[in-house]
């Protein structure tokens, strides 16, 4: 079973972008809120 990256680890998988769960695990829940807002802002343009 593959373990999600931990806060501070680099996400280096180049074949497939990380899913939301991986990003949340990697950056933490507080940072994930900002990530979602940033994606929404980018998607609006």
Protein Blocks (a to p, Z undefined) as FASTA:
>chain_A
ZZdddehiacfbfkbccdfklmmmmnopklmmmmmmmmmmmmmZZ
